[in-house]
Amino acid sequence: MSQPNADRPDKSRLFSQLNANNCPLEKKRTIPRFKVVLLQSAIDDLMFVVRSLMEVTRFPRAEATHKMWEAYHCGRSVLLTTYLERAELYVEQFAGKGLNVTIEPM
């Protein structure tokens, strides 16, 4: 005679393979992150830089102004950290506005 419920998995073995977040105990892959860095620009109109930051990144005026002054005085300002494809998109958008932005790995 066969065992009852032989087609069902053993619950104790199934739950022992889950971690505290109820996720399987396999390695989680992390996406490499990149910094989008605004470089000091030769553009004299500093408000243009602020407006461009607000338009492309949707920063509020105070944060965009802070990032502009940081780039102006220090030579560079880290705008945000994101994955590669999105960072490349930001670089293209800022290049279209004439601003110098680069990508650096974290």
N, CA, C and O of each residue as an XYZ file, in Angstrom:
424
protein
N       0.836     -1.166      0.000
C       0.000      0.000      0.000
C       0.888      1.240      0.000
O       1.911      1.272      0.684
N       0.505      2.251     -0.759
C       1.331      3.445     -0.871
C       1.108      4.377      0.318
O       0.135      4.246      1.061
N       2.034      5.316      0.476
C       1.918      6.272      1.572
C       0.851      7.306      1.230
O       0.709      7.701      0.073
N       0.110      7.737      2.234
C      -0.885      8.782      1.977
C      -0.178     10.103      1.646
O       0.847     10.437      2.241
N      -0.733     10.836      0.702
C      -0.220     12.145      0.289
C       1.239     12.080     -0.184
O       2.029     12.971      0.128
N       1.588     11.058     -0.913
C       2.961     10.908     -1.381
C       3.341     11.974     -2.401
O       4.526     12.241     -2.601
N       2.360     12.582     -3.045
C       2.680     13.586     -4.051
C       2.888     14.976     -3.444
O       3.294     15.898     -4.152
N       2.624     15.139     -2.177
C       2.819     16.426     -1.518
C       4.241     16.524     -0.973
O       4.791     15.535     -0.487
N       4.839     17.721     -1.053
C       6.195     17.875     -0.518
C       6.175     17.876      1.006
O       5.168     18.218      1.627
N       7.278     17.498      1.586
C       7.423     17.491      3.031
C       7.545     18.942      3.507
O       8.503     19.630      3.153
N       6.569     19.417      4.316
C       6.536     20.816      4.739
C       7.737     21.188      5.589
O       8.270     22.288      5.450
N       8.173     20.297      6.464
C       9.297     20.645      7.331
C      10.562     20.879      6.504
O      11.331     21.791      6.809
N      10.789     20.085      5.478
C      11.952     20.273      4.627
C      11.801     21.538      3.774
O      12.782     22.245      3.541
N      10.604     21.822      3.317
C      10.344     23.001      2.500
C      10.603     24.274      3.299
O      11.249     25.192      2.795
N      10.111     24.347      4.531
C      10.269     25.554      5.332
C      11.694     25.712      5.856
O      12.110     26.830      6.160
N      12.439     24.638      5.968
C      13.825     24.767      6.418
C      14.696     25.403      5.341
O      15.794     25.868      5.648
N      14.244     25.439      4.095
C      15.004     26.030      3.011
C      14.692     27.507      2.823
O      15.214     28.130      1.899
N      13.863     28.074      3.669
C      13.522     29.482      3.583
C      14.253     30.244      4.681
O      14.468     29.711      5.770
N      14.633     31.478      4.402
C      15.271     32.282      5.437
C      14.211     33.083      6.189
O      13.017     32.831      6.026
N      14.628     34.037      7.003
C      13.698     34.784      7.845
C      12.707     35.613      7.036
O      11.614     35.899      7.524
N      13.054     36.003      5.828
C      12.165     36.817      4.992
C      11.286     35.982      4.087
O      10.678     36.514      3.158
N      11.204     34.669      4.340
C      10.432     33.743      3.524
C      10.896     33.714      2.073
O      10.097     33.524      1.157
N      12.190     33.906      1.877
C      12.789     33.834      0.556
C      13.674     32.596      0.494
O      14.232     32.199      1.517
N      13.818     31.988     -0.648
C      14.718     30.838     -0.761
C      16.144     31.207     -0.359
O      16.563     32.353     -0.518
N      16.875     30.244      0.154
C      18.226     30.484      0.652
C      19.272     30.449     -0.457
O      20.321     29.826     -0.288
N      19.018     31.082     -1.549
C      20.000     31.149     -2.614
C      20.645     32.525     -2.575
O      20.102     33.454     -1.977
N      21.786     32.655     -3.204
C      22.489     33.927     -3.198
C      21.658     34.979     -3.930
O      21.115     34.736     -5.008
N      21.581     36.140     -3.315
C      20.879     37.248     -3.965
C      21.892     38.028     -4.787
O      22.980     38.349     -4.309
N      21.535     38.321     -5.997
C      22.407     39.089     -6.867
C      22.196     40.567     -6.600
O      21.067     41.022     -6.412
N      23.285     41.308     -6.585
C      23.182     42.748     -6.425
C      23.580     43.413     -7.731
O      24.528     42.993     -8.395
N      22.861     44.428     -8.081
C      23.144     45.180     -9.295
C      24.259     46.173     -8.979
O      24.173     46.891     -7.983
N      25.304     46.229     -9.806
C      26.367     47.202     -9.550
C      25.820     48.622     -9.614
O      25.014     48.950    -10.485
N      26.262     49.449     -8.697
C      25.785     50.819     -8.617
C      26.857     51.777     -9.140
O      28.052     51.494     -9.055
N      26.415     52.904     -9.677
C      27.310     53.910    -10.225
C      26.893     55.282     -9.726
O      25.709     55.547     -9.518
N      27.887     56.161     -9.534
C      27.626     57.531     -9.121
C      27.538     58.417    -10.361
O      28.349     58.290    -11.278
N      26.569     59.301    -10.388
C      26.446     60.310    -11.437
C      27.025     61.593    -10.852
O      26.501     62.127     -9.875
N      28.115     62.090    -11.456
C      28.869     63.200    -10.885
C      28.804     64.408    -11.820
O      29.134     64.312    -13.002
N      28.375     65.536    -11.273
C      28.368     66.813    -11.996
C      29.731     67.449    -11.827
O      30.209     67.617    -10.705
N      30.364     67.806    -12.946
C      31.687     68.429    -12.917
C      31.553     69.939    -13.086
O      30.572     70.435    -13.641
N      32.561     70.657    -12.595
C      32.555     72.109    -12.721
C      32.491     72.470    -14.199
O      33.248     71.944    -15.014
N      31.600     73.351    -14.521
C      31.341     73.650    -15.919
C      31.852     75.027    -16.294
O      32.017     75.892    -15.433
N      32.099     75.227    -17.555
C      32.549     76.528    -18.055
C      31.371     77.458    -18.308
O      31.569     78.595    -18.738
N      30.151     77.000    -18.051
C      28.970     77.833    -18.263
C      28.910     78.890    -17.169
O      29.003     78.573    -15.983
N      28.755     80.145    -17.573
C      28.733     81.250    -16.615
C      27.381     81.393    -15.928
O      27.311     81.910    -14.813
N      26.328     80.954    -16.560
C      24.989     81.101    -16.005
C      24.709     79.979    -15.000
O      24.309     78.877    -15.377
N      24.922     80.275    -13.739
C      24.749     79.261    -12.706
C      23.278     78.864    -12.530
O      22.981     77.726    -12.166
N      22.385     79.777    -12.784
C      20.954     79.445    -12.673
C      20.533     78.472    -13.768
O      19.589     77.705    -13.583
N      21.225     78.497    -14.907
C      20.953     77.510    -15.952
C      21.264     76.113    -15.435
O      20.525     75.168    -15.709
N      22.367     75.980    -14.681
C      22.730     74.684    -14.106
C      21.656     74.240    -13.122
O      21.255     73.076    -13.127
N      21.189     75.154    -12.281
C      20.137     74.825    -11.306
C      18.868     74.393    -12.024
O      18.267     73.379    -11.668
N      18.457     75.151    -13.031
C      17.240     74.798    -13.772
C      17.386     73.448    -14.463
O      16.444     72.657    -14.487
N      18.561     73.182    -15.023
C      18.789     71.896    -15.687
C      18.726     70.742    -14.686
O      18.131     69.703    -14.975
N      19.329     70.914    -13.526
C      19.261     69.881    -12.486
C      17.825     69.618    -12.067
O      17.418     68.467    -11.903
N      17.060     70.685    -11.895
C      15.662     70.536    -11.490
C      14.857     69.822    -12.572
O      13.983     69.010    -12.269
N      15.153     70.124    -13.820
C      14.396     69.548    -14.931
C      14.720     68.067    -15.147
O      13.817     67.251    -15.331
N      16.012     67.725    -15.124
C      16.421     66.359    -15.440
C      16.216     65.417    -14.252
O      15.696     64.314    -14.424
N      16.618     65.838    -13.055
C      16.571     64.943    -11.897
C      15.348     65.137    -11.022
O      15.093     64.328    -10.131
N      14.598     66.180    -11.257
C      13.427     66.517    -10.441
C      13.796     66.854     -8.999
O      13.002     66.645     -8.082
N      15.024     67.385     -8.804
C      15.413     67.870     -7.487
C      14.626     69.131     -7.173
O      14.303     69.891     -8.085
N      14.306     69.373     -5.900
C      13.730     70.676     -5.536
C      14.797     71.772     -5.702
O      15.988     71.475     -5.790
N      14.364     73.023     -5.742
C      15.281     74.134     -6.009
C      16.436     74.192     -5.009
O      17.575     74.436     -5.405
N      16.166     73.973     -3.736
C      17.222     74.064     -2.720
C      18.300     72.997     -2.943
O      19.491     73.294     -2.844
N      17.897     71.777     -3.238
C      18.869     70.708     -3.456
C      19.654     70.933     -4.744
O      20.863     70.706     -4.781
N      18.977     71.375     -5.795
C      19.665     71.659     -7.060
C      20.677     72.789     -6.879
O      21.772     72.740     -7.439
N      20.314     73.799     -6.105
C      21.226     74.910     -5.842
C      22.433     74.435     -5.044
O      23.563     74.833     -5.325
N      22.194     73.583     -4.050
C      23.296     73.039     -3.252
C      24.256     72.237     -4.128
O      25.472     72.386     -4.006
N      23.730     71.397     -5.001
C      24.576     70.581     -5.887
C      25.368     71.471     -6.847
O      26.531     71.191     -7.137
N      24.742     72.538     -7.338
C      25.427     73.462     -8.245
C      26.588     74.142     -7.530
O      27.688     74.211     -8.077
N      26.362     74.651     -6.304
C      27.424     75.323     -5.553
C      28.542     74.352     -5.165
O      29.717     74.719     -5.173
N      28.178     73.129     -4.830
C      29.188     72.128     -4.502
C      30.094     71.859     -5.705
O      31.314     71.775     -5.562
N      29.496     71.724     -6.881
C      30.289     71.519     -8.096
C      31.124     72.759     -8.416
O      32.257     72.638     -8.882
N      30.581     73.933     -8.173
C      31.270     75.189     -8.467
C      32.495     75.369     -7.575
O      33.565     75.746     -8.054
N      32.340     75.099     -6.276
C      33.435     75.326     -5.329
C      34.406     74.143     -5.227
O      35.615     74.346     -5.112
N      33.893     72.925     -5.267
C      34.736     71.734     -5.077
C      35.190     71.103     -6.392
O      36.084     70.257     -6.400
N      34.588     71.506     -7.484
C      34.959     70.945     -8.779
C      34.086     69.782     -9.205
O      34.097     69.398    -10.375
N      33.328     69.213     -8.278
C      32.451     68.083     -8.588
C      31.403     67.925     -7.499
O      31.583     68.361     -6.362
N      30.304     67.291     -7.880
C      29.222     67.032     -6.943
C      28.539     65.726     -7.343
O      28.133     65.563     -8.494
N      28.413     64.798     -6.398
C      27.720     63.543     -6.669
C      26.224     63.824     -6.648
O      25.661     64.188     -5.615
N      25.597     63.653     -7.790
C      24.168     63.941     -7.897
C      23.323     62.812     -7.340
O      22.423     63.044     -6.533
N      23.612     61.577     -7.774
C      22.833     60.428     -7.331
C      23.585     59.150     -7.603
O      24.599     59.148     -8.300
N      23.086     58.063     -7.051
C      23.655     56.734     -7.242
C      22.573     55.843     -7.819
O      21.466     55.769     -7.284
N      22.897     55.161     -8.920
C      21.897     54.340     -9.595
C      22.602     53.245    -10.392
O      23.827     53.131    -10.346
N      21.849     52.459    -11.103
C      22.431     51.409    -11.924
C      22.903     51.994    -13.259
O      22.532     53.112    -13.619
N      23.717     51.236    -13.985
C      24.458     51.745    -15.138
C      23.575     52.343    -16.228
O      23.854     53.442    -16.709
N      22.530     51.650    -16.621
C      21.703     52.128    -17.736
C      21.059     53.471    -17.419
O      20.996     54.356    -18.273
N      20.587     53.615    -16.201
C      19.949     54.874    -15.815
C      20.998     55.982    -15.710
O      20.733     57.124    -16.085
N      22.190     55.649    -15.201
C      23.268     56.639    -15.113
C      23.656     57.130    -16.501
O      23.883     58.324    -16.700
N      23.732     56.216    -17.456
C      24.055     56.607    -18.832
C      22.974     57.511    -19.414
O      23.275     58.439    -20.166
N      21.735     57.246    -19.072
C      20.641     58.100    -19.538
C      20.794     59.519    -18.994
O      20.613     60.492    -19.727
N      21.130     59.636    -17.696
C      21.342     60.966    -17.115
C      22.496     61.687    -17.800
O      22.397     62.886    -18.062
N      23.574     60.992    -18.092
C      24.723     61.615    -18.762
C      24.303     62.152    -20.125
O      24.681     63.264    -20.494
N      23.529     61.378    -20.872
C      23.060     61.832    -22.183
C      22.146     63.049    -22.056
O      22.241     63.981    -22.854
N      21.264     63.045    -21.061
C      20.347     64.174    -20.891
C      21.101     65.442    -20.506
O      20.797     66.520    -21.017
N      22.088     65.324    -19.605
C      22.869     66.502    -19.221
C      23.762     66.967    -20.364
O      23.970     68.170    -20.527
N      24.291     66.048    -21.154
C      25.116     66.432    -22.303
C      24.285     67.211    -23.314
O      24.785     68.134    -23.957
N      23.031     66.843    -23.450
C      22.138     67.568    -24.341
C      21.915     69.003    -23.898
O      21.579     69.864    -24.710
N      22.103     69.260    -22.604
C      21.961     70.618    -22.078
C      23.300     71.343    -21.983
O      23.356     72.509    -21.593
N      24.381     70.644    -22.343
C      25.694     71.275    -22.340
C      26.427     71.195    -21.010
O      27.393     71.930    -20.805
N      25.999     70.326    -20.101
C      26.654     70.186    -18.805
C      27.578     68.976    -18.800
O      27.318     67.974    -19.466
N      28.651     69.086    -18.043
C      29.624     67.992    -17.945
C      29.239     67.088    -16.772
O      29.323     67.482    -15.608
N      28.822     65.881    -17.104
C      28.455     64.889    -16.093
C      29.156     63.593    -16.467
O      29.270     63.255    -17.645
N      29.624     62.872    -15.458
C      30.339     61.628    -15.692
C      29.782     60.543    -14.775
O      29.027     60.819    -13.843
N      30.177     59.296    -15.064
C      29.756     58.143    -14.265
C      30.992     57.547    -13.602
O      32.038     57.405    -14.235
N      30.865     57.200    -12.321
C      31.946     56.534    -11.595
C      31.378     55.312    -10.894
O      30.278     55.376    -10.345
N      32.111     54.193    -10.901
C      31.632     53.022    -10.155
C      31.766     53.270     -8.657
O      32.611     54.046     -8.210
N      30.917     52.596     -7.899
C      30.983     52.754     -6.442
C      32.024     51.849     -5.857
O      32.224     51.842     -4.642
